[in-house]
Amino acid sequence: MDNATAAHNVSALIAVWQTKAIVSLILCITGLGFNGILVLTFLVNRHLWSPFNIYLFNLLFANLLYFITESGFNIVDNLYGNVWWLDSACCTVYMYGWWVVSLVQLTTHPLIATNRIWALWAPINYRHYHGYQAAIGQCVVTWMCAHAIGLWGLLADHLYYRNLENTHKCEIKTEGSQKDWMLIVQFISIAAVVTIVVAFPLIVYKERQRKRIRGGITAVVVLNGTGNGKANETGAMGQKQQGDTGQTDSSMFI
């Protein structure tokens, strides 16, 4: 049954567990379990709440929300050969996860990378200006920007361009009047990937440099400790010898 035929016979659709549907189910179960456990771990262990870990929690929460809003509907969509038989509200939730939450995920990765660069290349400045308020503020701005951009295309599609009755496809129109919006999304996606690619060698270089410095400091401390031990041992042996000599000299006068 092709999509054209299914569009006119939605009530006769049969779920078929093909490769895409099975993979979607496995990813959904794995993603919900893994991210759910980690989010719960952060919530019940307050000692994990360092300023930098706030970014990690933000990413884990975005991942969990993505699997809740997008992955379940993606399984249904793949089961019925990408023929949408649910209502428009379900389609909106599906597209919210696909476009809005995924933008939060996408922009959180370069946010983590740039903060890591800041911490490694300007540690004093980072410790002075970065804290809980800065981390939370950056995460909030990330969610606000992702919603401002993502909802632009999502609401326009929901109000003006969606035609489920005829197409039976749940997808956002990215052509015509939505082309400008799509170009902005593509620009953000490319910028995020470029930021991560550029940040990676900078982070690796600084981490290796810091390990070499720590290794040198450790070696110096060990050598100094060994030298002091030998000096103390030599001094103790000298004092013992002097004591023994003093006792011998005294006995000669008795």
PLY file of the C-alpha trace (Angstrom):
ply
format ascii 1.0
element vertex 254
property float x
property float y
property float z
element edge 253
property int vertex1
property int vertex2
end_header
0.00 0.00 0.00
1.60 3.33 -1.07
1.03 6.69 0.58
-1.43 7.88 -2.07
-3.69 4.89 -1.54
-3.33 5.04 2.22
-4.37 8.68 2.23
-7.81 7.65 0.99
-8.05 4.53 3.13
-6.73 5.65 6.50
-9.19 3.48 8.39
-7.79 0.40 6.64
-4.18 1.03 7.68
-2.32 -1.87 9.29
0.71 -1.49 11.54
3.78 -3.13 10.01
6.89 -3.67 12.13
9.52 -2.87 9.58
13.14 -1.95 10.30
12.47 1.77 10.84
9.71 1.11 13.38
11.80 -1.45 15.29
14.82 0.86 15.41
12.59 3.74 16.54
11.18 1.59 19.36
14.63 0.51 20.55
15.93 4.09 20.50
12.86 5.33 22.35
13.10 2.75 25.15
16.87 3.20 25.48
16.70 7.00 25.41
13.87 7.22 27.93
15.55 4.79 30.31
19.07 6.21 30.10
18.18 9.90 30.25
15.39 9.31 32.79
17.77 7.56 35.19
20.40 10.28 34.86
17.88 13.10 35.35
16.53 11.34 38.45
20.09 10.88 39.73
20.71 14.60 39.47
17.44 15.43 41.21
18.04 13.21 44.25
21.76 13.97 44.68
22.25 17.63 45.49
26.03 17.31 45.64
26.05 16.86 41.85
24.73 20.39 41.34
27.92 22.19 40.40
27.69 25.17 38.00
29.11 23.16 35.10
26.88 20.14 35.77
23.87 22.39 35.27
24.67 22.34 31.55
24.79 18.54 31.61
21.45 18.36 33.43
20.00 20.79 30.89
21.09 18.52 28.05
19.78 15.38 29.76
16.42 17.01 30.45
16.18 18.17 26.81
16.99 14.62 25.67
14.31 13.19 27.94
11.71 15.69 26.71
12.66 14.88 23.11
12.04 11.16 23.62
8.73 11.92 25.35
7.37 14.28 22.69
8.93 12.97 19.49
10.01 9.35 19.70
6.63 7.83 20.57
4.89 9.52 17.65
7.84 8.63 15.42
7.21 4.95 16.16
3.55 5.35 15.20
4.49 7.25 12.06
6.93 4.53 10.97
4.48 1.75 11.84
1.96 3.05 9.32
4.37 3.90 6.53
4.53 7.64 7.36
0.79 7.99 6.83
-0.56 10.17 9.65
-3.90 9.02 11.01
-3.80 10.84 14.38
-5.26 14.31 14.90
-3.60 17.70 14.38
-2.87 18.21 18.10
-0.76 15.04 18.18
1.03 16.23 15.07
1.82 19.54 16.80
3.34 17.73 19.80
5.32 15.52 17.41
6.68 18.52 15.52
7.39 20.36 18.78
9.78 17.61 19.80
11.22 17.30 16.32
11.95 21.01 15.76
11.83 22.94 19.05
13.30 20.50 21.57
15.88 19.33 19.06
17.02 22.95 18.72
17.59 23.04 22.49
19.65 19.85 22.22
21.61 21.19 19.27
22.49 24.53 20.88
23.32 23.02 24.29
26.31 21.11 22.89
28.19 24.24 21.72
27.16 25.95 24.97
28.95 23.21 26.92
31.94 23.37 24.57
32.38 27.15 24.81
32.10 27.04 28.60
34.77 24.36 28.68
37.04 26.54 26.55
36.41 29.47 28.88
37.28 27.36 31.93
40.49 25.99 30.41
41.85 29.06 28.66
40.84 31.71 31.23
40.44 29.82 34.54
40.77 32.86 36.80
38.22 34.84 34.81
35.94 31.78 34.68
36.03 31.25 38.44
35.38 34.95 39.02
32.43 35.43 36.67
30.94 31.96 36.27
28.63 30.47 38.88
25.17 29.05 39.35
23.40 32.19 38.15
25.48 32.38 34.96
24.92 28.70 34.16
21.17 28.82 34.80
20.86 32.09 32.88
22.61 30.66 29.80
20.42 27.55 29.86
17.25 29.66 30.16
18.36 31.85 27.23
19.00 28.70 25.18
15.44 27.45 25.78
13.95 30.87 25.05
15.83 31.27 21.75
15.03 27.72 20.65
11.32 28.28 21.34
11.31 31.69 19.65
12.77 30.22 16.47
11.15 26.79 16.56
7.64 27.99 17.40
7.82 30.49 14.55
7.75 27.68 12.01
5.63 25.31 14.08
2.76 27.74 14.76
2.76 29.03 11.18
2.47 25.46 9.93
-0.27 24.62 12.45
-2.36 27.72 11.65
-1.87 28.18 7.91
-0.10 25.38 6.03
-1.01 22.02 7.56
-3.42 19.93 5.51
-3.68 16.53 7.14
-7.06 15.78 5.58
-5.55 15.67 2.10
-1.88 14.80 2.60
-2.08 12.60 5.71
1.53 13.56 6.45
2.70 15.17 9.68
5.56 17.46 8.67
6.35 21.17 8.68
6.38 22.86 5.33
9.90 24.16 4.68
9.33 25.70 1.26
7.62 28.82 0.00
6.80 31.26 2.77
8.53 29.00 5.32
11.81 29.08 3.43
13.24 31.99 5.43
12.52 30.19 8.67
14.20 27.05 7.38
17.31 29.00 6.38
17.61 30.34 9.93
17.31 26.83 11.38
19.94 25.55 8.95
22.27 28.43 9.85
21.94 27.65 13.57
22.57 23.97 12.92
25.70 24.65 10.87
26.98 27.21 13.40
26.49 24.72 16.24
28.40 21.98 14.42
31.24 24.36 13.44
31.52 25.57 17.05
31.85 22.01 18.33
34.41 21.08 15.66
36.53 24.16 16.41
36.21 23.74 20.18
37.27 20.10 20.27
41.00 20.53 19.38
41.24 23.60 21.64
39.86 21.64 24.59
42.08 18.61 23.89
45.21 20.79 23.56
44.58 22.62 26.82
43.71 19.41 28.69
46.97 17.78 27.57
48.91 20.90 28.50
47.34 20.93 31.94
48.18 17.24 32.46
51.82 17.87 31.50
52.02 20.75 33.97
50.46 18.65 36.72
52.84 15.80 35.93
55.83 18.15 36.18
54.64 19.55 39.50
54.08 16.04 40.88
57.59 14.98 39.80
59.15 18.01 41.50
57.22 17.36 44.70
58.30 13.71 44.72
61.95 14.63 44.13
61.89 17.29 46.82
60.27 14.87 49.24
62.94 12.23 48.51
65.73 14.78 48.95
64.39 15.97 52.28
64.07 12.39 53.46
67.67 11.65 52.59
68.83 14.85 54.25
66.90 14.04 57.40
68.28 10.52 57.40
71.86 11.79 56.95
71.40 14.34 59.74
70.06 11.70 62.12
72.99 9.38 61.36
75.44 12.26 61.97
73.87 13.07 65.32
74.01 9.42 66.33
77.68 9.21 65.39
78.44 12.38 67.34
76.61 10.97 70.38
78.57 7.71 70.21
81.88 9.62 69.89
80.98 11.85 72.82
80.29 8.84 75.01
83.67 7.28 74.09
85.58 10.48 74.79
83.93 10.83 78.17
84.83 7.32 79.18
88.47 8.07 78.60
88.47 10.65 81.37
86.85 8.38 83.96
0 1
1 2
2 3
3 4
4 5
5 6
6 7
7 8
8 9
9 10
10 11
11 12
12 13
13 14
14 15
15 16
16 17
17 18
18 19
19 20
20 21
21 22
22 23
23 24
24 25
25 26
26 27
27 28
28 29
29 30
30 31
31 32
32 33
33 34
34 35
35 36
36 37
37 38
38 39
39 40
40 41
41 42
42 43
43 44
44 45
45 46
46 47
47 48
48 49
49 50
50 51
51 52
52 53
53 54
54 55
55 56
56 57
57 58
58 59
59 60
60 61
61 62
62 63
63 64
64 65
65 66
66 67
67 68
68 69
69 70
70 71
71 72
72 73
73 74
74 75
75 76
76 77
77 78
78 79
79 80
80 81
81 82
82 83
83 84
84 85
85 86
86 87
87 88
88 89
89 90
90 91
91 92
92 93
93 94
94 95
95 96
96 97
97 98
98 99
99 100
100 101
101 102
102 103
103 104
104 105
105 106
106 107
107 108
108 109
109 110
110 111
111 112
112 113
113 114
114 115
115 116
116 117
117 118
118 119
119 120
120 121
121 122
122 123
123 124
124 125
125 126
126 127
127 128
128 129
129 130
130 131
131 132
132 133
133 134
134 135
135 136
136 137
137 138
138 139
139 140
140 141
141 142
142 143
143 144
144 145
145 146
146 147
147 148
148 149
149 150
150 151
151 152
152 153
153 154
154 155
155 156
156 157
157 158
158 159
159 160
160 161
161 162
162 163
163 164
164 165
165 166
166 167
167 168
168 169
169 170
170 171
171 172
172 173
173 174
174 175
175 176
176 177
177 178
178 179
179 180
180 181
181 182
182 183
183 184
184 185
185 186
186 187
187 188
188 189
189 190
190 191
191 192
192 193
193 194
194 195
195 196
196 197
197 198
198 199
199 200
200 201
201 202
202 203
203 204
204 205
205 206
206 207
207 208
208 209
209 210
210 211
211 212
212 213
213 214
214 215
215 216
216 217
217 218
218 219
219 220
220 221
221 222
222 223
223 224
224 225
225 226
226 227
227 228
228 229
229 230
230 231
231 232
232 233
233 234
234 235
235 236
236 237
237 238
238 239
239 240
240 241
241 242
242 243
243 244
244 245
245 246
246 247
247 248
248 249
249 250
250 251
251 252
252 253
